[in-house]
Amino acid sequence: MPRPPLNPGVSLYLDLTRICAALMVCLHHLLQPPFFDRTIAIPGRSAVIVFFVISGFVIAYSSVGQRDWRAYAVSRLGRVYSVAIPALLLTGMVALAEALLWPNVVAERQDWPGLRLLLSVFFVNQFWNLTIGVLSNGPYWSLCYEVWYYVLFGIVWFCSGWRRLIAAAMVVLLVGPRILLLMPIWLLGAGLYLALRRRGAEAAPRDREVFFVVVSLFVFVLLVYNPASIVTNHVEQSLHNGYWHVGSWRVFIGGDAHFAADYLLGLLFAVTVWFSGGVFDHKAVERLHGRVIRWCSSYTFSLYLYHAPLMVFFHSLLMVALPDESPVLVLLVLIMLGVWALGSVTEHRKEPYTALFRRLLSAGVPPRA
């Protein structure tokens, strides 16, 4: 059964929020020492929560009407690795450049850099009590959650019967509870698309008014006060150095102690998506901003995974060239140019990756009669 068309206003709103979320993550890392002379609080983690909702939505949208698990796997693997592999190579090269060219610029280095990069290829960094950093590429942690959401969703969507139960149970036992703790946010996005699909592409008459009310509430919770932070405080008080103890068994929770606040924020964002069709579904918006927004959004995955190592590299370069200044605007422009250059040859050219995975997954499969 072919999937019905997505409301163009919803599609445009998702692209716009994807751009804003990627920029928030970038600015979260940029506007703090050593890149900036003081810390300006940017809710970077909240932006990741928005990404999770959008990711679930997009995966559910692309999976409707799709019954071939190989096509699903090829699409996901090609999309992820077309940026993840170059990002890891970039991160490794920046670490090597720092060690060789600017050994005195970086005060702290992570040990076993090669092993960290190798494990990151398989997204195992956050299993159970593991917290394996990826050198300068801090944002990579969320991809080590999101990839396993793809896997679990694919199992539930394409498998059936005892195979579904056994495969899902094996993945759950493999990844551990910390990754699963944020999966309801991702599933919220998937459920949101399925609900919108049942609703149809047409917006309701009062969607515009409700949208602005909910957006105002979302911004308040995002920037001013999240009522669910009360739960976070209780959870953090029950942890010992980030670990949750049950007898002699302990599980690392760390920053995911914020899960209740994340749930509320994700829910509010999902509600804004539900009502967005009546706001952005206008020919004037599409004509004036549609192409620009979609072009910018096509680089958001690159911005998310490339900005941190580029930030470190260009900052080290500027520290040598301009030791008495902190040109944060120059640094931001250099990051954006680097993201555009890298994204143009990676995120925008994932065909070699999809072709490779298509061949690998089709090996040994007899041709159709």
C-alpha positions, 0 to 999 in steps of 0.5 A: 500500500503506497504511503499518502503524501505528507502535509507540505507544511509539516515537512517544511516545519520538520526541515526548519526545526532540524536546522535550528536543532543542529545550530543549537548543538553547534552553538552549545559547544562553541559558546563556552571556553576554550572557544569563547571567553565565557559560557552562554547556556544553549540547550544542546541536549534539548536539541538532541531530543528534538532530533530523536522525535524527528528521526522516529517520524522520518523512519516511520514515514519511509517504512510505510509500505516497505516490506523488504528488510534489505531495502530498509537496512541499505537505506539506513546503513547508507545514510548513517555511514555516509557521514559517520565514517568521514566524521570518524576519519576527520576526528582522527585526523584532527587528533593527529594534527593536534598531536603533531602540530600543536602539542601544547594547545590541547591540555587534555587528551583521551587515551587509546584514540585508535580503539575509540574510533574503531569501536565507534564504527560499530556504535557500541560506545554507550552499551550498558556502563560504557561511556567511550568518548570519540575524541573531540567528537562529543555529539557522536554519543547520540548516534550510538543511541539512534542507530540501535533504535533503527535496529529495534524498529526494523526488527519489530516492523519487518519480523514476526512471531518468535523471530521478532521476540527473540531478535528484539530481546537479543538487541535489548540485552546487548545495548542495556537500559541506558540507551532504551531509556530515551527510546520512548522519545524516538518512538513518539516521533514514529507514532506521531507520523502514523497518527498523522497518516490516519488523520490525512494531509489536510489541516484542521481550521484552528490548527494555526491558533493552537500551534502558536499556543503550544510553541509558546509553551514549548519555548517556555519549557525549553528556555525557562523552566521544565516542570519535569525537572523535579523528577530529575532532581529525585533521580539524581539524588538516588544516583551515586556518581551517576550510577543506579545501584540495585544491591551489588548490581549497578547501571550507569545513568549519567546525564540520562537522569534527565529522562523525565524532562526529555520526555516532556520536551519531546511530547511538546515538540511532537504536539507542535508538529501535529498542528504545524500543517496549518501554519507552514502550508502556504504557497508564499512560505514555500515560494520564498523559503522552501528551497532555502530551508530544504537546502540547509536541512540537507546539511544538518547531519553533516553539521551535527557530526562535523562541527566539533572536530572542525571547531577544535581544528580551526580553533587550534589554527586560530590560536597559533595565528591570532593568539591574543584574540578570540574570533568566535565569528570567524570560527563559526564561519570556518565551521560552516564552510567546512561543513558545506564542503564536507557535506557536499561530498559525503551526505549529498553523495551516499550512493557509493555506501548504499551500493556497497551495502546493497551488494553485501546484503544481496550476496547469496540471495538467489535472483527472482524468477 
